[in-house]
Amino acid sequence: MSRQDVHNSDTPVICRSCEVRHRGLCGALDARQLLALSRHTHVVRRPAGEELIADASEVRTYANVMRGMVKLSKTLEDGRQQVVGLQFAPDFLGRIHSAQSKVAAQAASDVDLCTIPKAALEKLMAENPALERRLFEQTLRELDEARDWMVTLGRKTAGEKVASFLHRVALHIDPLAGTSGKGTGIRFDLPLSRADIADFLGLTIETVSRQLTRLRKDGVIEVEHNRAFFIPDLDRLEARCG
């Protein structure tokens, strides 16, 4: 299947300005199939903090993350919350062929989503094995990341956990950061609070703050206004991941 450029005149208007299309599920579609899909899709913007999916709610739509960060969480009966995952562009939000959601999803930052009704996408999947394969590959990638993260949570020290978390966020925000050569820096805004990070890592807020301060004093990271991070050398951060 030939790759359609985002500026190709045969590509639907709604898709031409999408910077993540070729890395997401739509990368498996040609112009004709994109046109069929675009008849059902809507691009929406949701503000930070808004609930996108409630835990155990009926699945009616799916979405591709186009910009921003989505926080996935589970809540225990006594109200305690555990952050179980983070999603970035071009991750797929939702669980194919599932009647109910298994996690809650919240916009960690302002997010842009390309939404599509459940029935429309599953019909297109049935007609297009390449699309089904792309979604299957994304699911396997998330499974691999979850297994890697189990090692981080179960075996690494507090310092290694915080470093691993920042390294993971940096690579998701800039997928090319790890291939640009040594000494390459990267900037990003981290929308998660220290409490969210602590939930995700199984640490206390005080421990997270202490480890961030240590990384900053060692020159591994720079922090401005509590949320703006700069990593001067991604290799140095990786070395602190254990």
Secondary structure, DSSP 8 states (H G I E B T S, - for coil): -----TT-TTS-HHHHT-TTGGGSGGGG--HHHHHHHHTT-EEEEE-TT-EEE-TT-B--EEEEEEESEEEEEEE-TTS-EEEEEEEETT-EES-TT-SB-SSEEEESS-EEEEEEEHHHHHHHHHH-HHHHHHHHHHHHHHHHHHHHHHHHHHHS-HHHHHHHHHHHHHHHH-TTGGGS-TT--EEEE--S-HHHHHHHHT--HHHHHHHHHHHHHTTS-EEETTTEEEES-HHHHHHTT-
